Amino acid sequence: MDVAYTIEPEPETISNISENTIWSKMSAILGESVIRDWFSTSKLHIENGVLNLQVPSKFLKDWIETHYLEVLNRIAASINLHEVNIQELAVFTTSPSMVPLNELSLPLDESMTFDSFVVGKANEIAFTAAKRVADEPGMFNPLFFYGDVGLGKTHLMNSIGWEAKRKNRSVCYVSAEQFMLYFIQALKNRDTISFKNDFRAVDVLMIDDFQFMSGKDSTQEEFFHTFVSLISQKKQLVISADKAPAALSRIEDRLKSRLGGGLVVNIHPATYELRLGILESKSNRQGLKIDSSILSYLAENITNNVRELEGALMRVLAYADFYKEDLTLEHVKNILSDVLKSTHTTLTIDVIMHAVAKRYEIDIQALCSSKRNSELVKARQIAMFLARSLTDSSLPVIAREFGGRDHTTVLYSLRKLEQKIETDMNLMYEIEKIKKELINK
């Protein structure tokens, strides 16, 4: 089904249009995944009122013309350009941060390497597995990462790709959607032999977002044979998805079995310490000195995923650069007020208490009572902890809501829970899961 794109005209003149402006508009209208999958190896420039888009292959040229030319023309018209011209250039220099591997592959991002990956309890197993596969292909085959968006799966796959490339191994890195579309194109062109040869000749094949093969029976059939061929040649496969192989819906059982036959690694949500470490690392790599209270505030409040966390940091830094002001915590709170507003205004202590009570199958009255059995104490401490971190409520307010306790009792409970979290990974993940469910309600 075609997507309808609404594009408002802008009062810009050709002389003040930058490439970044056009990329930003394309990303906003088409979506980041489309830009990543179909435009990341392209270059664009403006000449005589024409938007020239240069792509590295005939396949990409045909695909973009068929599926996106109309919307690109409308984007061009909205910024007073006459038309869009798509050119096939077999060889050209891409952005220094993006390096293409071959005609089929997504480019690798130079910022996503093992050295730039921040390791914590939530992702150390995935990191170690990725390093082993990069050093010794076939050690874990296939290597299957799963977890929610923005937790580092793509970063690890890029890191493996860079290491393989450094060792002169051929690499192909594509999304599941791209694999499917390449296959469909091969069927249309009656050239499946070339398709098979291209994908089965590489040393390392990496497929991102495998869940999008759900229900695509013919594509799954082709991928199964590609999988078997590569494994038999002792070539490395790396797969990522949002769920473990056994939990993927509408995927053939034989594929689930093969995918689960290697090493399956769950990448967990980042802890506070890991989020803070990521912010410090990103700031240091860019040579920026940011007050620790600001980084701590971001790490405490942007908890959904690392991508959102880094996006919030970039937004804050862009503001500071534009207005040429020194950042203060109050500045940051104002800049991100719209991002954080929904969490702090829609979540109440009552909502949190009901969510925790439901999670642990206890009565809401018991949560607020003086009863002290271990399961009840655990649930009560978690509810207090979430009330403190997800709302603007003070300790006295939280204490009052939990049966009229003294605020020092709440403080003691919070400290006890924080001590447990430091040594109990399962408890930490349990709390992060409840927090995510609350935030995404």
JOGI-V422794 format. One record per run of one state. SS is the DSSP state (H for helix, E for strand, L for the rest). FROM is the first residue (numbers start at 1). TO is the last residue. Records with the same first field share a line. If there is no record, write none. Layout:
# JOGI-V422794
SS->FROM-TO, FROM-TO
This chain:
# JOGI-V422794
L->1-13, 17-18, 31-31, 40-42, 48-49, 56-57, 68-68, 79-82, 89-97, 100-107, 110-123, 136-142, 147-152, 167-170, 189-191, 201-203, 209-209, 214-216, 233-235, 242-244, 248-252, 260-262, 267-271, 286-291, 302-305, 324-328, 336-336, 347-348, 360-363, 368-373, 391-394, 402-406, 424-424, 440-441
H->14-16, 19-30, 32-39, 58-67, 69-78, 124-135, 153-166, 176-188, 192-200, 210-213, 217-232, 245-247, 253-259, 272-285, 292-301, 306-323, 329-335, 337-346, 349-359, 364-367, 374-390, 395-401, 407-423, 425-439
E->43-47, 50-55, 83-88, 98-99, 108-109, 143-146, 171-175, 204-208, 236-241, 263-266
